[in-house]
Amino acid sequence: AQRVTQPEKLLSVFKGAPVELKCNYSYSGSPELFWYVQYSRQRLQLLLRHISRESIKGFTADLNKGETSFHLKKPFAQEEDSAMYYCALSGSRAQKLVFGQGTRLTINP
Amino acid sequence: KAGVTQTPRYLIKTRGQQVTLSCSPISGHRSVSWYQQTPGQGLQFLFEYFSETQRNKGNFPGRFSGRQFSNSRSEMNVSTLELGDSALYLCASSPQTGGTEAFFGQGTRLTVV
């Protein structure tokens, strides 16, 4: 079964501080992992996916298969990063996209 | 390109009634998925349709059903509404099924009273 765990419901950091949002997954095969973000009054949108290995808005995430984790990181937080972040997992093709519970990130000035 | 469109945006229904929600995917997208979002449970997968066929189903009772039309538009239906069905229902479309980026609509806020 696919499962995604985001242990922190709320995370608050100061502007300029590093940010790490944790995501752990459970899946027996090769997963495809994503981070989605929902800014206030906006629709849920893709932030990044592990396959592309891109850095989006300064965020990066590395898939660690040994620790079954896909933590989202940013070295210097900005106020506009305040949002709800969801980690999501999909198995091999034709499998559903499963989301974690989400972490609400607040960046304090 | 127009984004994913969900109608209506808001609904208030009474317990025991039924409701139909509609989703128009991005042009060219053949996969449509539905999610229920609540503060306590987060985003829970309801079902996915691809080329008019249900490809995946979440752990929801049979009162929740859906369908997809030949133009990829999708509807979901909830019968015999319960108070606990109050939630934001999100629709997402993808070019294909599984493992690809999902584009979300703004959701339909359903309140059951």
gemmi code that builds the backbone of each chain (N, CA, C; Angstrom):
import gemmi

chains = {
    "A": [
        ("ALA", (0.843, -1.199, 0.000), (0.000, 0.000, 0.000), (0.880, 1.251, 0.000)),
        ("GLN", (0.351, 2.273, -0.628), (1.088, 3.552, -0.658), (0.719, 4.379, 0.564)),
        ("ARG", (1.704, 4.969, 1.206), (1.437, 5.844, 2.340), (2.463, 6.947, 2.372)),
        ("VAL", (1.999, 8.154, 2.700), (2.892, 9.304, 2.834), (2.663, 9.929, 4.196)),
        ("THR", (3.735, 10.196, 4.907), (3.640, 10.781, 6.248), (4.400, 12.097, 6.292)),
        ("GLN", (3.719, 13.137, 6.692), (4.359, 14.421, 6.962), (4.189, 14.654, 8.466)),
        ("PRO", (5.258, 14.486, 9.229), (5.121, 14.475, 10.686), (4.759, 15.826, 11.301)),
        ("GLU", (5.048, 16.907, 10.598), (4.766, 18.238, 11.165), (3.532, 18.835, 10.503)),
        ("LYS", (2.517, 19.138, 11.329), (1.340, 19.815, 10.781), (1.623, 21.294, 10.597)),
        ("LEU", (2.410, 21.837, 11.519), (2.735, 23.263, 11.496), (4.245, 23.432, 11.616)),
        ("LEU", (4.777, 24.401, 10.865), (6.192, 24.714, 10.957), (6.344, 26.215, 10.814)),
        ("SER", (7.045, 26.804, 11.749), (7.221, 28.242, 11.739), (8.707, 28.566, 11.815)),
        ("VAL", (9.196, 29.367, 10.875), (10.610, 29.771, 10.882), (10.701, 31.254, 10.565)),
        ("PHE", (11.848, 31.825, 10.886), (12.058, 33.237, 10.591), (12.599, 33.411, 9.174)),
        ("LYS", (12.273, 34.539, 8.607), (12.777, 34.915, 7.281), (14.305, 34.831, 7.289)),
        ("GLY", (14.825, 34.206, 6.233), (16.270, 34.072, 6.119), (16.830, 32.801, 6.734)),
        ("ALA", (16.022, 32.112, 7.531), (16.464, 30.865, 8.159), (16.252, 29.695, 7.190)),
        ("PRO", (16.982, 28.595, 7.396), (16.751, 27.425, 6.536), (15.437, 26.736, 6.882)),
        ("VAL", (14.871, 26.108, 5.862), (13.600, 25.406, 6.033), (13.759, 23.962, 5.591)),
        ("GLU", (13.183, 23.048, 6.379), (13.128, 21.652, 5.955), (11.760, 21.092, 6.307)),
        ("LEU", (11.014, 20.679, 5.300), (9.720, 20.043, 5.523), (9.908, 18.551, 5.288)),
        ("LYS", (9.531, 17.773, 6.285), (9.806, 16.347, 6.222), (8.684, 15.555, 5.535)),
        ("CYS", (9.126, 14.536, 4.828), (8.185, 13.633, 4.156), (8.786, 12.238, 4.160)),
        ("ASN", (8.050, 11.287, 4.691), (8.453, 9.887, 4.638), (7.380, 9.097, 3.912)),
        ("TYR", (7.784, 8.074, 3.224), (6.812, 7.312, 2.434), (6.969, 5.827, 2.674)),
        ("SER", (5.929, 5.124, 2.304), (5.935, 3.672, 2.364), (5.399, 3.170, 1.037)),
        ("TYR", (6.242, 2.416, 0.341), (5.832, 1.855, -0.947), (6.806, 0.770, -1.327)),
        ("SER", (6.320, -0.341, -1.759), (7.193, -1.494, -1.994), (7.934, -1.419, -3.323)),
        ("GLY", (7.444, -0.624, -4.256), (8.084, -0.555, -5.573), (8.908, 0.705, -5.713)),
        ("SER", (9.076, 1.155, -6.936), (9.806, 2.392, -7.200), (8.826, 3.552, -7.230)),
        ("PRO", (8.955, 4.461, -6.293), (7.971, 5.538, -6.215), (8.317, 6.726, -7.102)),
        ("GLU", (7.282, 7.473, -7.433), (7.489, 8.803, -8.005), (6.960, 9.775, -6.960)),
        ("LEU", (7.801, 10.727, -6.591), (7.442, 11.628, -5.488), (7.347, 13.062, -5.941)),
        ("PHE", (6.442, 13.780, -5.313), (6.120, 15.149, -5.681), (5.954, 16.005, -4.420)),
        ("TRP", (6.193, 17.286, -4.577), (5.768, 18.270, -3.590), (4.797, 19.223, -4.269)),
        ("TYR", (3.623, 19.377, -3.632), (2.627, 20.322, -4.095), (2.519, 21.446, -3.067)),
        ("VAL", (2.139, 22.631, -3.530), (2.020, 23.778, -2.640), (0.682, 24.468, -2.884)),
        ("GLN", (0.114, 24.965, -1.812), (-1.145, 25.724, -1.925), (-0.969, 27.036, -1.184)),
        ("TYR", (-0.816, 28.119, -1.957), (-0.752, 29.456, -1.362), (-2.164, 29.914, -1.031)),
        ("SER", (-2.237, 30.905, -0.138), (-3.537, 31.390, 0.314), (-4.417, 31.786, -0.868)),
        ("ARG", (-5.642, 31.256, -0.895), (-6.646, 31.565, -1.910), (-6.238, 31.145, -3.319)),
        ("GLN", (-5.269, 30.249, -3.433), (-4.895, 29.743, -4.750), (-5.099, 28.239, -4.793)),
        ("ARG", (-5.140, 27.707, -5.983), (-5.325, 26.273, -6.117), (-4.021, 25.526, -5.846)),
        ("LEU", (-4.166, 24.281, -5.525), (-3.031, 23.399, -5.295), (-2.226, 23.272, -6.602)),
        ("GLN", (-0.912, 23.385, -6.489), (-0.096, 23.326, -7.708), (1.206, 22.583, -7.429)),
        ("LEU", (1.755, 22.001, -8.475), (2.998, 21.251, -8.341), (4.159, 22.205, -8.065)),
        ("LEU", (4.975, 21.857, -7.062), (6.178, 22.624, -6.785), (7.375, 21.951, -7.456)),
        ("LEU", (7.567, 20.675, -7.157), (8.625, 19.956, -7.842), (8.401, 18.455, -7.741)),
        ("ARG", (9.104, 17.709, -8.597), (9.016, 16.257, -8.613), (10.418, 15.689, -8.641)),
        ("HIS", (10.606, 14.540, -8.040), (11.974, 14.049, -7.853), (12.626, 13.685, -9.176)),
        ("ILE", (11.819, 13.312, -10.153), (12.393, 12.893, -11.438), (13.113, 14.043, -12.129)),
        ("SER", (12.584, 15.246, -12.000), (13.161, 16.366, -12.737), (14.429, 16.902, -12.077)),
        ("ARG", (14.559, 16.654, -10.754), (15.740, 17.101, -10.005), (15.988, 18.602, -10.175)),
        ("GLU", (14.911, 19.364, -10.292), (15.042, 20.808, -10.450), (15.008, 21.502, -9.091)),
        ("SER", (15.425, 22.762, -9.107), (15.239, 23.627, -7.956), (14.192, 24.656, -8.366)),
        ("ILE", (13.089, 24.693, -7.644), (12.001, 25.604, -7.953), (11.843, 26.569, -6.794)),
        ("LYS", (11.873, 27.865, -7.094), (11.728, 28.908, -6.074), (12.735, 28.689, -4.936)),
        ("GLY", (13.885, 28.122, -5.261), (14.915, 27.903, -4.271), (14.754, 26.620, -3.472)),
        ("PHE", (13.675, 25.877, -3.710), (13.432, 24.623, -3.012), (14.059, 23.455, -3.757)),
        ("THR", (14.571, 22.504, -2.998), (15.065, 21.256, -3.558), (14.545, 20.112, -2.695)),
        ("ALA", (14.521, 18.934, -3.281), (14.132, 17.747, -2.528), (14.882, 16.565, -3.111)),
        ("ASP", (15.469, 15.778, -2.246), (16.209, 14.601, -2.691), (15.521, 13.342, -2.220)),
        ("LEU", (15.383, 12.415, -3.119), (14.786, 11.132, -2.765), (15.846, 10.258, -2.111)),
        ("ASN", (15.597, 9.829, -0.896), (16.494, 8.931, -0.177), (15.778, 7.601, -0.005)),
        ("LYS", (16.112, 6.666, -0.881), (15.395, 5.385, -0.862), (15.725, 4.578, 0.384)),
        ("GLY", (16.929, 4.735, 0.917), (17.306, 3.989, 2.114), (16.484, 4.408, 3.326)),
        ("GLU", (16.249, 5.716, 3.429), (15.462, 6.219, 4.555), (13.996, 6.429, 4.171)),
        ("THR", (13.653, 6.096, 2.939), (12.297, 6.319, 2.388), (11.805, 7.723, 2.726)),
        ("SER", (12.623, 8.699, 2.356), (12.258, 10.078, 2.645), (12.400, 10.949, 1.403)),
        ("PHE", (11.704, 12.066, 1.425), (11.747, 13.023, 0.318), (11.525, 14.406, 0.931)),
        ("HIS", (12.480, 14.827, 1.733), (12.341, 16.084, 2.470), (12.539, 17.282, 1.549)),
        ("LEU", (11.776, 18.330, 1.808), (11.840, 19.563, 1.014), (12.697, 20.582, 1.769)),
        ("LYS", (13.642, 21.199, 1.064), (14.566, 22.104, 1.743), (14.721, 23.415, 0.988)),
        ("LYS", (14.991, 24.449, 1.771), (15.323, 25.747, 1.187), (16.308, 26.414, 2.133)),
        ("PRO", (17.435, 26.903, 1.642), (18.459, 27.437, 2.554), (18.062, 28.741, 3.242)),
        ("PHE", (17.279, 29.582, 2.542), (16.925, 30.882, 3.123), (15.439, 31.155, 2.869)),
        ("ALA", (14.640, 31.054, 3.896), (13.196, 31.202, 3.736), (12.815, 32.648, 3.435)),
        ("GLN", (11.766, 32.794, 2.633), (11.224, 34.116, 2.311), (9.760, 34.156, 2.738)),
        ("GLU", (9.264, 35.362, 3.009), (7.893, 35.478, 3.507), (6.879, 34.887, 2.538)),
        ("GLU", (7.153, 34.993, 1.245), (6.201, 34.473, 0.251), (6.170, 32.939, 0.199)),
        ("ASP", (7.044, 32.306, 0.975), (7.018, 30.840, 1.042), (5.928, 30.333, 1.985)),
        ("SER", (5.318, 31.218, 2.734), (4.242, 30.808, 3.643), (3.114, 30.181, 2.837)),
        ("ALA", (2.790, 28.939, 3.156), (1.791, 28.194, 2.378), (1.588, 26.829, 3.022)),
        ("MET", (0.680, 26.060, 2.419), (0.471, 24.673, 2.811), (1.233, 23.810, 1.824)),
        ("TYR", (2.033, 22.883, 2.330), (2.842, 22.024, 1.476), (2.426, 20.567, 1.641)),
        ("TYR", (2.248, 19.898, 0.512), (1.851, 18.493, 0.522), (2.884, 17.655, -0.220)),
        ("CYS", (3.279, 16.584, 0.398), (4.111, 15.588, -0.261), (3.176, 14.533, -0.852)),
        ("ALA", (3.500, 14.044, -2.039), (2.619, 13.074, -2.696), (3.432, 11.987, -3.369)),
        ("LEU", (2.832, 10.823, -3.456), (3.520, 9.662, -4.021), (2.618, 8.966, -5.029)),
        ("SER", (3.238, 8.546, -6.110), (2.558, 7.702, -7.077), (3.451, 6.509, -7.346)),
        ("GLY", (2.842, 5.348, -7.508), (3.630, 4.173, -7.803), (3.950, 4.091, -9.276)),
        ("SER", (4.071, 2.898, -9.766), (4.319, 2.731, -11.189), (3.128, 3.290, -11.970)),
        ("ARG", (3.246, 3.353, -13.221), (2.221, 3.985, -14.034), (0.828, 3.427, -13.729)),
        ("ALA", (-0.128, 4.260, -13.833), (-1.534, 3.910, -13.592), (-1.844, 3.693, -12.124)),
        ("GLN", (-1.016, 4.224, -11.243), (-1.356, 4.159, -9.833), (-1.759, 5.544, -9.343)),
        ("LYS", (-2.612, 5.546, -8.332), (-3.164, 6.806, -7.851), (-2.102, 7.644, -7.155)),
        ("LEU", (-2.365, 8.934, -7.096), (-1.497, 9.880, -6.401), (-2.005, 10.003, -4.968)),
        ("VAL", (-1.145, 9.653, -4.015), (-1.518, 9.675, -2.598), (-0.794, 10.826, -1.908)),
        ("PHE", (-1.534, 11.593, -1.126), (-0.979, 12.770, -0.471), (-0.747, 12.538, 1.013)),
        ("GLY", (0.235, 13.247, 1.553), (0.396, 13.323, 2.987), (-0.611, 14.307, 3.558)),
        ("GLN", (-0.572, 14.469, 4.892), (-1.549, 15.329, 5.568), (-1.274, 16.804, 5.361)),
        ("GLY", (-0.079, 17.120, 4.923), (0.263, 18.516, 4.689), (0.957, 19.167, 5.872)),
        ("THR", (1.804, 20.138, 5.568), (2.480, 20.954, 6.584), (2.226, 22.420, 6.267)),
        ("ARG", (1.700, 23.130, 7.243), (1.493, 24.572, 7.049), (2.769, 25.285, 7.476)),
        ("LEU", (3.406, 25.910, 6.515), (4.653, 26.638, 6.762), (4.353, 28.116, 6.910)),
        ("THR", (4.833, 28.692, 7.992), (4.685, 30.126, 8.222), (6.077, 30.733, 8.354)),
        ("ILE", (6.325, 31.760, 7.558), (7.614, 32.456, 7.629), (7.386, 33.776, 8.351)),
        ("ASN", (8.046, 33.925, 9.456), (7.898, 35.135, 10.260), (8.905, 36.203, 9.839)),
        ("PRO", (8.464, 37.458, 9.797), (9.380, 38.527, 9.348), (10.499, 38.802, 10.356)),
    ],
    "B": [
        ("LYS", (-4.003, 28.184, -22.251), (-4.921, 27.061, -22.013), (-5.740, 27.343, -20.768)),
        ("ALA", (-7.030, 27.053, -20.812), (-7.854, 27.202, -19.630), (-7.472, 26.119, -18.629)),
        ("GLY", (-7.582, 26.474, -17.347), (-7.259, 25.502, -16.305), (-8.416, 24.572, -16.046)),
        ("VAL", (-8.283, 23.785, -14.999), (-9.340, 22.863, -14.603), (-10.472, 23.677, -13.987)),
        ("THR", (-11.673, 23.420, -14.439), (-12.828, 24.178, -13.963), (-13.788, 23.269, -13.231)),
        ("GLN", (-14.139, 23.688, -12.025), (-15.100, 22.919, -11.243), (-16.345, 23.761, -10.984)),
        ("THR", (-17.493, 23.119, -11.131), (-18.755, 23.805, -10.829), (-19.661, 22.885, -10.031)),
        ("PRO", (-20.474, 23.438, -9.149), (-20.413, 24.835, -8.712), (-19.258, 25.051, -7.739)),
        ("ARG", (-19.014, 26.260, -7.342), (-17.944, 26.526, -6.377), (-18.412, 26.255, -4.953)),
        ("TYR", (-19.675, 26.506, -4.706), (-20.226, 26.313, -3.359), (-21.592, 25.633, -3.460)),
        ("LEU", (-21.837, 24.775, -2.466), (-23.106, 24.057, -2.405), (-23.512, 23.850, -0.964)),
        ("ILE", (-24.780, 24.028, -0.684), (-25.319, 23.676, 0.625), (-26.443, 22.691, 0.391)),
        ("LYS", (-26.331, 21.541, 1.033), (-27.338, 20.491, 0.873), (-27.784, 19.998, 2.244)),
        ("THR", (-28.917, 19.334, 2.238), (-29.469, 18.779, 3.470), (-29.143, 17.296, 3.554)),
        ("ARG", (-28.986, 16.810, 4.766), (-28.744, 15.380, 4.980), (-29.773, 14.549, 4.229)),
        ("GLY", (-29.305, 13.486, 3.599), (-30.198, 12.609, 2.865), (-30.342, 12.947, 1.392)),
        ("GLN", (-30.007, 14.173, 1.037), (-30.089, 14.542, -0.376), (-28.917, 13.955, -1.147)),
        ("GLN", (-28.934, 14.157, -2.458), (-27.802, 13.755, -3.271), (-27.256, 14.994, -3.990)),
        ("VAL", (-26.012, 14.878, -4.449), (-25.386, 16.034, -5.096), (-24.504, 15.559, -6.250)),
        ("THR", (-24.412, 16.383, -7.275), (-23.540, 16.096, -8.413), (-22.598, 17.265, -8.616)),
        ("LEU", (-21.312, 16.957, -8.674), (-20.286, 17.966, -8.902), (-19.672, 17.731, -10.275)),
        ("SER", (-19.265, 18.819, -10.912), (-18.754, 18.706, -12.271), (-17.320, 19.217, -12.376)),
        ("CYS", (-16.575, 18.610, -13.283), (-15.179, 18.984, -13.497), (-14.860, 18.964, -14.983)),
        ("SER", (-14.345, 20.090, -15.487), (-13.872, 20.148, -16.875), (-12.356, 20.198, -16.854)),
        ("PRO", (-11.694, 19.175, -17.401), (-10.236, 19.130, -17.341), (-9.607, 20.075, -18.362)),
        ("ILE", (-8.302, 20.204, -18.258), (-7.546, 20.970, -19.245), (-7.699, 20.265, -20.593)),
        ("SER", (-7.830, 21.060, -21.641), (-8.005, 20.491, -22.970), (-6.859, 19.531, -23.305)),
        ("GLY", (-7.233, 18.337, -23.758), (-6.220, 17.338, -24.107), (-5.891, 16.375, -22.982)),
        ("HIS", (-6.278, 16.706, -21.769), (-6.036, 15.794, -20.637), (-7.111, 14.721, -20.610)),
        ("ARG", (-6.675, 13.485, -20.431), (-7.627, 12.377, -20.458), (-7.870, 11.761, -19.087)),
        ("SER", (-7.049, 12.132, -18.114), (-7.208, 11.579, -16.772), (-7.802, 12.628, -15.853)),
        ("VAL", (-8.820, 12.217, -15.097), (-9.430, 13.094, -14.095), (-9.504, 12.337, -12.780)),
        ("SER", (-8.986, 12.974, -11.733), (-9.041, 12.383, -10.391), (-9.825, 13.286, -9.473)),
        ("TRP", (-10.432, 12.682, -8.470), (-11.212, 13.435, -7.478), (-10.635, 13.185, -6.086)),
        ("TYR", (-10.611, 14.249, -5.289), (-10.112, 14.177, -3.921), (-11.085, 14.886, -2.990)),
        ("GLN", (-11.140, 14.379, -1.765), (-11.877, 15.056, -0.712), (-10.862, 15.687, 0.236)),
        ("GLN", (-11.029, 16.971, 0.508), (-10.102, 17.652, 1.408), (-10.844, 18.146, 2.641)),
        ("THR", (-10.395, 17.686, 3.803), (-10.956, 18.135, 5.080), (-9.823, 18.503, 6.013)),
        ("PRO", (-10.079, 19.373, 7.005), (-9.008, 19.769, 7.927), (-8.442, 18.570, 8.687)),
        ("GLY", (-9.286, 17.621, 9.035), (-8.822, 16.503, 9.844), (-8.120, 15.404, 9.062)),
        ("GLN", (-8.575, 15.146, 7.851), (-8.058, 14.019, 7.058), (-7.148, 14.434, 5.915)),
        ("GLY", (-7.050, 15.699, 5.647), (-6.213, 16.138, 4.534), (-6.840, 15.795, 3.198)),
        ("LEU", (-5.988, 15.459, 2.224), (-6.449, 15.134, 0.874), (-6.604, 13.631, 0.743)),
        ("GLN", (-7.808, 13.193, 0.515), (-8.040, 11.761, 0.368), (-8.532, 11.464, -1.035)),
        ("PHE", (-7.929, 10.466, -1.647), (-8.231, 10.085, -3.021), (-9.578, 9.384, -3.096)),
        ("LEU", (-10.398, 9.857, -4.012), (-11.706, 9.235, -4.218), (-11.667, 8.243, -5.375)),
        ("PHE", (-11.390, 8.734, -6.563), (-11.263, 7.868, -7.740), (-10.619, 8.618, -8.891)),
        ("GLU", (-10.180, 7.806, -9.875), (-9.571, 8.356, -11.074), (-10.233, 7.750, -12.294)),
        ("TYR", (-10.478, 8.586, -13.284), (-11.018, 8.120, -14.556), (-10.046, 8.459, -15.667)),
        ("PHE", (-9.950, 7.529, -16.594), (-9.094, 7.726, -17.763), (-9.824, 7.139, -18.957)),
        ("SER", (-10.019, 7.954, -19.987), (-10.748, 7.501, -21.176), (-12.053, 6.804, -20.802)),
        ("GLU", (-12.810, 7.449, -19.958), (-14.162, 7.029, -19.556), (-14.194, 5.783, -18.670)),
        ("THR", (-13.048, 5.299, -18.242), (-12.991, 4.093, -17.408), (-12.413, 4.442, -16.046)),
        ("GLN", (-13.009, 3.891, -14.994), (-12.441, 4.101, -13.665), (-11.178, 3.268, -13.543)),
        ("ARG", (-10.054, 3.925, -13.283), (-8.774, 3.214, -13.214), (-8.361, 2.908, -11.775)),
        ("ASN", (-8.710, 3.806, -10.843), (-8.341, 3.614, -9.451), (-9.488, 4.090, -8.575)),
        ("LYS", (-9.568, 3.509, -7.390), (-10.635, 3.880, -6.464), (-10.073, 3.937, -5.063)),
        ("GLY", (-10.485, 4.947, -4.308), (-10.068, 5.074, -2.920), (-11.019, 4.330, -1.997)),
        ("ASN", (-10.808, 4.503, -0.700), (-11.603, 3.786, 0.299), (-12.786, 4.611, 0.762)),
        ("PHE", (-13.703, 4.828, -0.123), (-14.917, 5.555, 0.209), (-16.119, 4.646, -0.030)),
        ("PRO", (-17.208, 4.893, 0.717), (-18.390, 4.038, 0.539), (-19.000, 4.203, -0.854)),
        ("GLY", (-19.864, 3.259, -1.187), (-20.485, 3.244, -2.503), (-21.372, 4.441, -2.792)),
        ("ARG", (-21.665, 5.231, -1.745), (-22.466, 6.436, -1.964), (-21.730, 7.436, -2.868)),
        ("PHE", (-20.429, 7.282, -2.926), (-19.601, 8.157, -3.765), (-19.374, 7.460, -5.100)),
        ("SER", (-19.754, 8.109, -6.159), (-19.568, 7.519, -7.483), (-19.170, 8.607, -8.468)),
        ("GLY", (-18.712, 8.162, -9.614), (-18.306, 9.143, -10.608), (-18.454, 8.579, -11.997)),
        ("ARG", (-18.215, 9.445, -12.952), (-18.173, 8.997, -14.332), (-17.408, 10.015, -15.167)),
        ("GLN", (-17.011, 9.575, -16.336), (-16.297, 10.463, -17.247), (-16.922, 10.326, -18.619)),
        ("PHE", (-17.057, 11.447, -19.278), (-17.685, 11.475, -20.591), (-16.621, 11.423, -21.690)),
        ("SER", (-17.089, 11.277, -22.907), (-16.152, 11.128, -24.029), (-15.300, 12.372, -24.255)),
        ("ASN", (-15.754, 13.517, -23.776), (-14.944, 14.742, -23.915), (-14.034, 14.952, -22.698)),
        ("SER", (-13.914, 13.925, -21.872), (-13.076, 13.891, -20.655), (-13.665, 14.637, -19.466)),
        ("ARG", (-14.732, 15.364, -19.663), (-15.400, 15.991, -18.512), (-15.865, 14.903, -17.552)),
        ("SER", (-15.837, 15.242, -16.259), (-16.184, 14.231, -15.259), (-17.193, 14.787, -14.275)),
        ("GLU", (-17.970, 13.903, -13.733), (-18.897, 14.248, -12.664), (-18.703, 13.274, -11.518)),
        ("MET", (-18.900, 13.769, -10.303), (-18.975, 12.855, -9.172), (-20.301, 13.087, -8.467)),
        ("ASN", (-20.828, 12.012, -7.947), (-22.129, 12.041, -7.299), (-22.003, 11.490, -5.890)),
        ("VAL", (-22.652, 12.145, -4.963), (-22.719, 11.618, -3.605), (-24.199, 11.491, -3.262)),
        ("SER", (-24.614, 10.286, -2.933), (-26.019, 10.063, -2.587), (-26.170, 9.975, -1.074)),
        ("THR", (-27.389, 10.155, -0.611), (-27.711, 10.063, 0.824), (-26.662, 10.793, 1.662)),
        ("LEU", (-26.582, 12.079, 1.451), (-25.544, 12.889, 2.091), (-25.588, 12.791, 3.613)),
        ("GLU", (-24.371, 12.779, 4.187), (-24.203, 12.791, 5.640), (-23.456, 14.062, 6.025)),
        ("LEU", (-23.598, 14.445, 7.306), (-22.910, 15.648, 7.771), (-21.407, 15.556, 7.516)),
        ("GLY", (-20.859, 14.363, 7.666), (-19.428, 14.158, 7.497), (-18.940, 14.294, 6.069)),
        ("ASP", (-19.849, 14.436, 5.133), (-19.454, 14.623, 3.733), (-19.099, 16.077, 3.445)),
        ("SER", (-19.333, 16.942, 4.402), (-18.965, 18.353, 4.232), (-17.464, 18.450, 4.039)),
        ("ALA", (-17.049, 19.026, 2.939), (-15.629, 19.066, 2.603), (-15.431, 19.910, 1.354)),
        ("LEU", (-14.158, 20.104, 1.028), (-13.803, 20.692, -0.265), (-13.482, 19.531, -1.199)),
        ("TYR", (-14.148, 19.465, -2.320), (-13.919, 18.391, -3.289), (-13.097, 18.950, -4.437)),
        ("LEU", (-11.939, 18.354, -4.619), (-11.002, 18.816, -5.633), (-10.947, 17.839, -6.798)),
        ("CYS", (-10.859, 18.414, -7.959), (-10.685, 17.634, -9.172), (-9.315, 17.976, -9.741)),
        ("ALA", (-8.641, 16.978, -10.288), (-7.337, 17.198, -10.907), (-7.290, 16.495, -12.247)),
        ("SER", (-6.681, 17.123, -13.226), (-6.539, 16.464, -14.521), (-5.063, 16.278, -14.861)),
        ("SER", (-4.802, 15.249, -15.636), (-3.441, 14.926, -16.087), (-3.510, 14.469, -17.530)),
        ("PRO", (-2.396, 14.640, -18.239), (-2.392, 14.185, -19.629), (-2.616, 12.677, -19.753)),
        ("GLN", (-2.073, 11.944, -18.789), (-2.223, 10.488, -18.804), (-2.385, 10.016, -17.384)),
        ("THR", (-2.553, 8.716, -17.230), (-2.838, 8.193, -15.906), (-1.564, 7.824, -15.173)),
        ("GLY", (-1.519, 8.079, -13.894), (-0.431, 7.632, -13.037), (0.889, 8.346, -13.220)),
        ("GLY", (1.489, 8.792, -12.119), (2.873, 9.255, -12.138), (3.165, 10.527, -12.889)),
        ("THR", (2.153, 11.286, -13.250), (2.403, 12.536, -13.955), (1.841, 13.698, -13.145)),
        ("GLU", (2.240, 14.894, -13.514), (1.779, 16.066, -12.794), (0.270, 16.188, -12.876)),
        ("ALA", (-0.333, 16.490, -11.734), (-1.777, 16.705, -11.677), (-2.049, 18.197, -11.561)),
        ("PHE", (-2.996, 18.676, -12.350), (-3.393, 20.081, -12.332), (-4.755, 20.172, -11.649)),
        ("PHE", (-4.817, 20.986, -10.615), (-6.002, 21.013, -9.781), (-6.943, 22.155, -10.115)),
        ("GLY", (-8.223, 21.892, -9.903), (-9.223, 22.938, -9.946), (-9.289, 23.652, -8.602)),
        ("GLN", (-10.167, 24.632, -8.511), (-10.274, 25.397, -7.274), (-11.191, 24.727, -6.257)),
        ("GLY", (-11.895, 23.696, -6.703), (-12.682, 22.927, -5.761), (-14.133, 23.361, -5.660)),
        ("THR", (-14.930, 22.445, -5.154), (-16.321, 22.724, -4.803), (-16.455, 22.540, -3.305)),
        ("ARG", (-16.881, 23.589, -2.642), (-17.080, 23.522, -1.181), (-18.491, 23.033, -0.927)),
        ("LEU", (-18.617, 21.826, -0.385), (-19.920, 21.231, -0.074), (-20.164, 21.310, 1.421)),
        ("THR", (-21.292, 21.855, 1.785), (-21.704, 21.903, 3.191), (-23.011, 21.144, 3.317)),
        ("VAL", (-23.021, 20.167, 4.203), (-24.224, 19.375, 4.456), (-24.781, 19.787, 5.810)),
        ("VAL", (-26.043, 20.181, 5.802), (-26.660, 20.655, 7.057), (-27.826, 19.748, 7.474)),
    ],
}
model = gemmi.Model(1)
for chain_id, residues in chains.items():
    chain = gemmi.Chain(chain_id)
    for i, (resn, *xyz) in enumerate(residues, 1):
        res = gemmi.Residue()
        res.name, res.seqid = resn, gemmi.SeqId(i, " ")
        for name, pos in zip(("N", "CA", "C"), xyz):
            atom = gemmi.Atom()
            atom.name, atom.element = name, gemmi.Element(name[0])
            atom.pos, atom.b_iso = gemmi.Position(*pos), 0.0
            res.add_atom(atom)
        chain.add_residue(res)
    model.add_chain(chain)
structure = gemmi.Structure()
structure.add_model(model)
structure.setup_entities()
